[in-house]
Amino acid sequence: MPSTDPRVDAYIEKSADFAKPILVRVREMVHAACPDVEETIKWSSPFFDYKGQMMCAVAAFKQHCALIFWKAPLIDGIPANGDKSRGSFGRITSLKELPTKKQFDRWIKAAMKLNDAGVTVQRTRTKKPEAKVPKELAAALAKNKKVTAAFASFPPGQRREYCEWISEAKREETKVKRVTQAIEWIAEGKTRNWKY
């Protein structure tokens, strides 16, 4: 008896009618090819792990499903993920668009071997540019070395949150209020979203 996760059952149940047979079929094929698979939910979608590493995932949307092989670049025969957002099979609308059982078995077995060997896929991270400090915030920071030092000690993302919050204000009065609030919070070492 395969080990299933009730959260995956719930995910399938709440999915659109066209998606249910696709999700069930993928689940069946994964379990048939890898009896030791571990089901879980990650990023709000069903994932299938083996030996603590991801093998594949499936997701249902309003009008299509996506099938993602986590280590697709290392497995022969899996279609290229052109736009890097939808997976190797990113627009599945019916069962006939799924890979054959023979193909799927071969890919799952290859993914299992990669997991057995501890192979990981290197993901490239895009580094966001340093935030442009709005002139109003720059002027306020220049008046207080302690606040400037606290702001400089924040990670780039936290500095960016303050800069964007101030920059997106439309009215001058709103900018002034936000700068005043930002200086107060920064002096206390608080990040922009410290309340959360």
Secondary structure, 3 states (H helix, E strand, C coil): CCCCCHHHHHHHHHCCCCHHHHHHHHHHHHHHHCCCCEEEEECCEEEEEECCEEEEEEEECCCCEEEEECCHHHCCCCCCCCCCCCCCEEEECCHHHCCCHHHHHHHHHHHHHHHHCCCCCCCCCCCCCCCCCCHHHHHHHHCCHHHHHHHHHCCHHHHHHHHHHHHCCCCHHHHHHHHHHHHHHHHCCCCCCCCC
